[in-house]
Amino acid sequence: MTKLLTRILREASLDVDPPRNDITVADVTQDSRQVTTDSLFVAIPGFSVDGHHFLEAAAANGASALIVQADRRDVWQPVADAHPDVAVVAVDDTRSALAKIAAAFHDFPAQRLTVVGVTGTDGKSTTTYLTHAMLSAAGYRSGLLNGVEFHIGGEFRRNETGETTPEADIIQAKLAEMVAAGDTHAVLEVSSHGLELNRVDGINPRVAVFTGLADDHLDFHGTRERYLAAKLKLFQSLDAHARGTAVVRAEDALRDTIATAHSGQSTIVTAQPDTVSDVSVQASTQDVGGSDVRLVTPAGALGSRLSMPGSYNLGNLALAAGAAWSLGVGPVAMQRALADLRPVPGRMEPVDAGQPFTVIVDAAATGPALELALQTLKPHVQGRLILVFGVAGERDPQRKVSMADAAARLADHTVITNENPRSEDPTEMVEEIAGHFAASGGESFDKRPDRRDAIERAVELAQADDLVLIAGKGAEPTMIYADRIETWDDREVAREVIQSRLSP
C-alpha cells in the first residue's frame, strides 16, 4: 500500500505547507529502526529519547518524508539541508500529528469497526478479554488489542511492544489489519498514558468502559485530578453520531462523573447484591478456581461459571457484560462465552507441573491490585500463602509502600524480588521494599533480587496445601533493565523451577 504525502496531510486535516513535489509514502512509523524505503518518519520528543535525533538515520534508511516539530528547527534543519530529496514537514505537535497521519494513511480503520475502549487503574486486560469473548460468542468477528496480546483475523499473537496501549502508528496499523481480515469489532485496552499521549486520538469508540480509579501513575500525571482527567478523555471521545455508551459500576464513586463526561448514554452494572443496575452478576459460590454466577440482563438471566477467582473479577465480568449488552449481546451468548473462555494469560493463571501445592501467576502490580489478589486467595488456602513480588522501576514511588504493606498484612511468607527495575538499582529497590515491609509489621520474608532465585526460594519453601502467588508481571514476555531487555515469562520460569524440584 502506498499513498501520496499530499493526500495524507490533506485527509489528516493538518494545517501545513504542502511539499513541493508529490512524495510517495509506503508506511508511517515513529520508530527509526522500522524505517525502510519510502517510510514517513514522525519524530516524537520522548521522555528519555527524542526522535529528532534519529532524523539522519531515518533519511539514510530510505525515508521519503519526515514530520518534525517546528520548535526543533535547530535539530531538523541540518538534516533537511543534507537531504533535499526528502520532504520535511513541520508541525506544532508531532505526537498529535502522528495519530492523525497514521489514521489517514490507513484510511481511518476505526470508522469501519465498532470499537470498545476499556480504561481504569486495574482490571483493564481481564475486562477486554471477557468483552472480546462475549462478542465472539455472539458471532461477531472481533479483534483485540491489549497489553498482553493482539487478536486479529481469528488469531492471537503476543503484544511485543511492551506497552499497554502502543503508539498511534501501531494501533492504526493493527486496526487496519483487522479491517482487512474481516473483523467488524475491536476491543482496546486504553491506558491513561495512551490517552494523555494522543495514542488513541480519533478512534471515537462506540462503547467506553471504566474499571475504576486508584492512586497510581501519579509520577506521570502529577495529581489524581489530572490522572482522572486523562481517563475522562476516552468518554469525551465517545462516538456521538452512534450514541456512544459509557459502562460503569453502580457502586463506583465516580459513576456520575463518568456518566456526565459524554453526550451519549450509560449502562450501569454491578456485582453487588441488591444494587439497582441495568446488568448484574450474582455469585452463588466462590472458590480458588472461580465463581458460579448468574448473569442478569433486561433480556433474561442465565447461570454460568466464571473460571477466574475473586470478587473483583465478578466486577470485571459485570463490566464486560455491560459492554456486550450495549452492543446487542444477550445472556445466551454471554453464557456461551464463559463456558468456552480461554484462560486469561497471566491473570490468576495456575501453573501445574504435578506439584502437591498450588502456584498461581498474576499481574497484580499495584498496592490495591495485590491486596485484592491476596484477599481473594487467602480464604481458600489450607496451608501457607507464600508471595513472590517486586515493584516496577520508574513508576510511582508509592507503589513500593502500598505493595509492601499489602504483603506484610496478608501473606504468610514473602520473597521480595525485582520486577522490571529499568534504571533503578535492583538491589537497592529490594532493600527499600523490605524496609517498607518491615515498617508495616512484616516479619517472615526473604530478599532475592534475582527473580528466578526468588521463585526458586518460594517453591523450595512450599509444602502440600500451600499456595505460591507470583505477582506483578503476569504474562509479560520480558524483564527490563537499564541496559538491556531480557526474555522472561513468570509462568515458564515457575514451571521450570517446579520440574527441577520434582526431578529425582
C-alpha positions in Angstrom: 0.0 0.0 0.0 1.3 3.4 -0.9 -0.2 6.9 -0.7 0.8 10.4 -1.7 2.0 12.6 1.1 -0.1 15.5 0.0 -3.2 13.3 0.3 -2.3 12.1 3.7 -1.7 15.6 5.0 -5.0 16.8 3.5 -7.0 13.9 4.9 -5.3 14.3 8.3 -6.5 17.9 8.3 -3.1 19.3 9.2 -2.6 23.0 8.5 0.9 22.8 7.0 2.7 23.9 3.9 2.4 21.0 1.3 5.7 19.6 -0.1 6.9 20.9 -3.4 6.8 17.5 -5.1 4.5 14.5 -5.0 6.1 12.2 -2.4 5.0 8.5 -2.2 4.6 7.1 1.3 4.7 3.3 1.9 4.2 3.3 5.7 4.1 5.5 8.8 6.3 5.0 11.9 7.7 6.8 14.9 10.4 4.2 15.3 13.5 5.0 13.3 14.5 1.3 13.4 11.5 0.4 11.4 12.2 2.9 8.6 12.6 1.4 5.1 12.2 2.8 1.6 9.5 5.5 1.3 8.7 5.4 5.0 7.2 8.5 6.6 9.0 9.0 9.9 7.4 11.1 12.6 9.9 12.5 15.1 8.4 12.5 18.6 10.1 14.1 21.6 10.0 11.3 24.2 10.8 11.2 27.9 14.2 9.8 27.5 14.8 9.8 23.8 13.9 12.5 21.2 13.0 11.2 17.8 14.5 14.3 16.2 18.0 12.9 17.0 17.2 10.0 14.6 16.2 12.0 11.6 19.5 11.5 9.9 19.3 7.7 10.4 15.7 7.7 9.1 16.7 9.6 5.9 19.7 7.3 5.4 17.4 4.3 5.7 15.2 5.5 2.9 12.5 7.7 4.4 10.7 9.7 1.8 9.3 12.2 4.4 10.0 13.4 7.8 7.4 15.0 10.2 9.2 17.3 12.6 8.2 19.7 15.4 8.5 23.4 14.4 10.3 24.3 17.7 13.1 21.8 17.0 14.4 23.6 13.8 17.9 23.6 15.2 17.9 19.8 15.0 16.0 19.1 11.8 17.1 21.9 9.5 20.6 20.5 9.0 19.1 17.1 8.1 16.7 18.9 5.7 19.6 20.7 4.0 21.6 17.5 3.7 18.7 15.5 2.2 16.9 17.8 -0.3 15.1 14.8 -1.8 13.4 14.0 1.5 10.2 16.0 2.3 10.3 17.7 5.7 7.0 18.9 7.1 7.0 20.9 10.3 4.0 20.8 12.7 3.3 22.3 16.1 2.9 18.9 17.9 4.3 15.7 16.3 2.5 13.5 18.9 -0.9 14.8 17.9 0.1 14.7 14.2 1.2 11.1 14.4 -2.3 9.9 15.3 -3.9 11.9 12.5 -1.3 10.9 9.9 -1.4 7.2 10.8 -5.3 7.2 10.7 -5.3 8.9 7.3 -2.6 6.7 5.9 -4.6 3.6 6.8 -7.9 5.1 5.6 -9.4 5.6 9.1 -9.9 2.0 10.0 -11.6 2.8 13.4 -14.5 4.2 11.4 -15.1 0.8 9.9 -15.1 -1.0 13.2 -17.3 -1.0 16.2 -14.8 -0.1 18.9 -14.9 -0.8 22.6 -12.4 1.0 24.8 -11.6 -0.1 28.3 -9.8 2.2 30.8 -9.1 2.3 34.6 -6.3 1.6 37.0 -6.8 -2.2 37.4 -8.8 -4.9 35.6 -8.4 -3.5 32.1 -6.9 -6.5 30.4 -9.3 -9.0 32.0 -12.3 -6.9 31.0 -11.1 -6.7 27.4 -10.7 -10.4 27.3 -14.1 -11.1 28.7 -15.7 -8.5 26.4 -13.9 -9.9 23.4 -15.1 -13.4 24.3 -18.7 -12.3 24.6 -18.7 -10.5 21.2 -17.1 -13.5 19.6 -19.6 -15.9 21.2 -22.4 -13.7 19.7 -21.0 -14.3 16.2 -19.2 -11.0 15.7 -15.7 -11.1 14.2 -13.9 -9.3 17.0 -10.3 -8.0 17.2 -8.4 -7.3 20.4 -5.6 -5.0 21.4 -4.4 -5.2 25.0 -1.2 -5.1 27.0 -0.8 -8.9 26.6 -2.0 -9.9 23.2 -3.4 -8.9 19.9 -6.3 -10.9 18.2 -6.6 -10.1 14.5 -8.5 -12.2 11.9 -9.1 -15.0 14.4 -5.5 -15.4 15.6 -3.8 -14.4 18.8 -0.3 -13.0 18.8 1.8 -11.7 21.7 2.0 -7.9 22.2 5.7 -7.4 21.8 5.7 -3.6 22.2 5.9 -3.6 26.0 3.1 -1.0 26.0 -0.4 -1.4 27.4 -1.5 1.0 24.7 1.1 1.2 21.9 1.9 4.3 19.9 -0.7 5.6 17.4 1.1 4.3 14.3 1.0 0.7 15.7 -2.6 1.0 16.8 -3.8 2.3 13.5 -1.9 -0.4 11.6 -3.4 -3.1 13.8 -6.9 -1.7 13.3 -6.3 -1.7 9.5 -5.2 -5.3 9.7 -8.5 -6.1 11.5 -10.5 -4.5 8.7 -8.5 -6.3 6.0 -9.1 -9.6 7.9 -12.8 -9.1 8.0 -13.2 -8.1 11.7 -16.1 -5.9 12.5 -15.5 -5.2 16.1 -12.4 -4.2 18.1 -11.8 -4.2 21.9 -8.9 -1.9 23.1 -7.2 -1.6 26.4 -6.6 2.1 26.9 -4.1 3.4 29.4 -4.0 6.9 30.9 -0.6 7.3 29.3 -2.1 6.3 25.9 -4.9 8.9 26.3 -2.6 11.7 27.5 0.0 11.0 24.7 -2.6 11.1 21.9 -2.2 7.4 21.0 -6.0 6.8 20.6 -6.9 10.2 19.2 -9.6 9.9 16.6 -10.7 6.4 17.4 -14.0 7.5 19.0 -15.3 4.2 20.5 -18.9 3.2 20.4 -18.6 1.9 24.0 -16.2 3.1 26.7 -15.7 1.1 29.9 -14.4 2.4 33.3 -12.9 -0.2 35.6 -12.2 2.3 38.5 -9.5 4.6 39.7 -6.8 4.2 42.4 -3.8 6.3 43.3 -1.3 5.2 40.7 0.8 6.7 37.9 1.0 10.0 39.8 4.7 10.1 38.8 3.4 10.8 35.3 0.2 12.7 35.8 1.2 14.6 38.9 -2.1 14.7 40.7 -5.2 12.4 41.0 -7.2 15.1 39.3 -5.0 15.1 36.2 -5.0 11.3 36.2 -8.8 11.2 36.2 -8.9 13.9 33.5 -6.8 11.7 31.3 -9.2 8.8 31.8 -12.2 11.0 31.0 -10.8 11.7 27.6 -11.9 8.3 26.5 -15.5 9.0 27.5 -15.4 12.5 26.0 -14.4 10.9 22.7 -17.4 8.5 22.5 -18.9 8.4 19.1 -21.7 11.0 19.3 -23.3 10.0 16.0 -23.8 6.4 17.1 -25.0 7.4 20.6 -21.9 6.1 22.3 -22.3 4.3 25.6 -20.3 4.6 28.9 -20.3 1.5 31.1 -19.6 2.0 34.8 -20.3 0.2 38.1 -23.2 1.3 40.1 -21.1 1.4 43.3 -18.2 3.4 41.7 -17.7 6.7 43.5 -17.0 8.3 40.1 -20.2 6.9 38.5 -21.8 10.3 38.0 -18.6 11.9 36.8 -18.2 9.2 34.1 -21.9 9.3 33.1 -21.8 13.1 32.6 -18.4 13.2 30.7 -20.1 12.4 27.4 -23.3 13.2 25.5 -24.4 9.6 24.9 -26.0 7.1 27.2 -24.8 5.0 30.2 -25.1 1.3 31.1 -24.9 0.7 34.9 -23.6 -2.6 36.0 -22.9 -4.3 39.4 -21.7 -7.4 41.1 -23.0 -6.2 44.5 -26.2 -7.8 46.0 -29.4 -5.8 46.0 -28.0 -3.0 43.8 -30.1 -1.5 41.1 -28.4 -1.7 37.7 -29.0 -2.5 34.0 -26.8 -5.6 34.0 -25.6 -7.5 37.0 -23.6 -10.6 38.0 -24.7 -12.5 41.0 -22.4 -15.1 42.6 -23.7 -18.1 44.5 -20.4 -19.8 45.4 -16.7 -18.8 45.1 -13.6 -20.9 45.3 -9.9 -20.7 44.3 -10.9 -21.7 40.8 -13.6 -19.2 40.2 -17.3 -18.5 40.9 -20.7 -19.9 40.0 -22.6 -16.9 38.7 -25.9 -15.7 37.4 -25.9 -13.2 34.5 -28.9 -10.9 34.8 -29.9 -8.6 31.8 -33.1 -7.0 30.7 -33.5 -9.9 28.3 -33.3 -12.5 31.0 -30.9 -14.3 33.3 -28.8 -17.4 32.9 -26.4 -19.3 35.2 -22.7 -19.9 34.3 -19.3 -20.4 35.7 -16.5 -17.8 35.7 -13.2 -19.7 35.8 -11.4 -16.7 37.5 -11.4 -16.3 41.3 -12.2 -13.2 43.2 -15.0 -10.7 43.7 -13.0 -8.1 41.7 -13.3 -10.5 38.7 -17.0 -10.6 39.2 -16.8 -6.8 38.8 -14.8 -7.2 35.6 -17.3 -9.7 34.3 -20.2 -7.3 35.0 -18.4 -4.5 33.1 -17.8 -6.8 30.1 -21.4 -8.0 30.2 -22.5 -4.3 30.2 -20.3 -3.5 27.2 -21.6 -6.6 25.4 -25.2 -5.8 26.2 -24.7 -2.3 24.9 -23.8 -3.8 21.6 -26.8 -6.2 21.4 -25.3 -9.3 23.0 -27.7 -11.3 25.1 -27.3 -13.7 28.1 -27.2 -16.8 25.9 -24.0 -15.6 24.2 -22.6 -14.4 27.5 -23.1 -17.8 29.0 -21.5 -19.5 26.0 -18.5 -17.2 26.2 -17.9 -18.1 29.8 -18.3 -21.8 29.1 -15.7 -21.6 26.3 -13.5 -18.9 28.0 -9.8 -19.2 27.0 -7.7 -18.7 30.2 -6.6 -15.1 30.5 -2.8 -15.1 30.2 -1.1 -14.1 33.5 -4.4 -13.3 35.3 -4.8 -15.6 38.2 -3.3 -18.3 35.9 -2.4 -21.6 37.6 0.9 -23.3 36.9 0.5 -27.1 37.3 3.5 -29.3 36.8 2.4 -32.1 39.1 3.4 -30.4 42.4 1.5 -31.0 45.6 0.9 -27.3 46.2 -0.7 -24.6 44.2 1.2 -22.0 42.1 -0.6 -19.0 40.6 0.8 -16.2 38.4 -1.0 -12.9 38.4 -0.3 -9.4 37.0 -1.1 -7.5 40.2 1.4 -4.7 40.1 -0.1 -2.0 42.3 -0.9 -2.0 46.0 -4.7 -2.2 45.6 -4.4 -5.0 43.0 -2.0 -7.0 45.1 -4.2 -6.6 48.2 -7.2 -7.8 46.2 -5.3 -10.8 44.9 -4.1 -11.8 48.3 -7.6 -11.3 49.9 -9.1 -13.4 47.1 -6.8 -16.4 47.6 -6.2 -16.4 51.4 -9.6 -17.9 52.4 -9.0 -20.8 50.1 -5.5 -21.7 51.3 -5.3 -24.5 53.9 -1.6 -24.1 54.4 0.6 -21.0 53.9 0.2 -18.2 51.4 3.7 -17.6 50.0 4.1 -14.5 47.9 6.8 -13.5 45.4 6.7 -9.9 44.3 8.7 -6.9 43.3 7.8 -3.3 42.2 8.5 -2.0 38.7 11.2 0.7 38.5 10.5 4.2 37.2 6.9 4.1 38.5 5.0 5.9 41.2 7.2 5.5 44.4 4.0 5.0 46.4 3.8 1.5 44.8 6.7 0.3 46.9 4.9 1.4 50.1 1.4 0.1 49.2 2.6 -3.3 47.8 4.9 -3.9 50.7 2.1 -3.1 53.1 -0.3 -5.5 51.4 2.3 -8.2 51.5 3.1 -7.6 55.2 -0.5 -7.9 56.2 -1.8 -10.7 54.1 1.0 -13.1 53.1 2.3 -15.8 55.4 5.8 -15.5 53.9 7.1 -13.1 51.3 10.0 -13.3 48.9 10.9 -9.8 47.8 12.5 -9.5 44.4 12.6 -7.3 41.3 10.1 -6.6 38.5 11.3 -4.5 35.5 13.8 -2.4 37.5 14.6 -0.3 34.5 17.1 2.4 35.5 16.7 1.8 39.3 19.3 -0.3 41.1 17.8 -3.8 41.6 19.5 -4.4 44.9 18.6 -1.0 46.4 15.0 -1.5 45.3 14.7 -4.8 47.1 16.2 -3.2 50.3 13.8 -0.3 50.1 10.8 -2.5 49.7 12.0 -4.7 52.6 12.2 -1.6 54.7 8.6 -0.7 53.9 7.6 -4.3 54.5 9.1 -4.3 58.0 7.6 -0.9 58.8 4.2 -2.4 58.1 4.8 -5.2 60.6 6.0 -7.8 58.2 8.4 -10.4 59.7 8.6 -13.5 57.6 10.4 -12.7 54.4 13.4 -13.3 52.2 15.2 -10.9 49.9 16.2 -12.3 46.5 17.0 -9.5 43.9 17.2 -12.1 41.1 13.6 -13.1 40.2 14.4 -16.7 39.3 16.2 -17.1 42.6 13.0 -15.7 44.3 10.7 -18.1 42.5 13.1 -21.0 43.4 13.1 -19.9 47.1 9.2 -19.9 47.2 9.0 -23.3 45.5 11.6 -24.6 47.9 9.5 -23.5 50.9 6.2 -24.7 49.6 4.6 -27.8 51.1 1.4 -29.6 50.4 -1.7 -27.4 50.8 0.5 -24.2 50.5 -0.2 -21.7 47.7 2.5 -19.7 45.9 1.4 -16.4 44.3 3.9 -14.9 41.8 2.7 -11.4 41.4 3.5 -8.4 39.2 4.4 -9.5 35.7 1.6 -11.9 34.7 2.2 -12.8 31.1 4.8 -10.1 30.3 7.4 -11.6 27.9 10.5 -9.5 29.1 12.4 -8.2 32.0 13.6 -4.6 31.5 16.9 -3.4 33.0 18.7 -0.1 32.5 21.0 -1.5 29.8 19.1 -4.5 28.4 15.8 -6.3 27.9 15.8 -10.0 28.6 13.3 -12.6 27.6 11.2 -13.6 30.6 7.9 -15.3 31.5 6.9 -15.9 35.1 4.8 -18.9 34.1 7.6 -20.6 32.2 10.2 -20.0 34.9 7.8 -21.3 37.6 7.2 -24.4 35.6 10.9 -25.0 35.1 11.7 -24.5 38.8 8.9 -26.8 39.9 10.0 -29.5 37.4 13.6 -29.2 38.7 12.4 -29.6 42.3 10.3 -32.7 41.4 13.1 -34.3 39.4 14.8 -37.2 41.2 
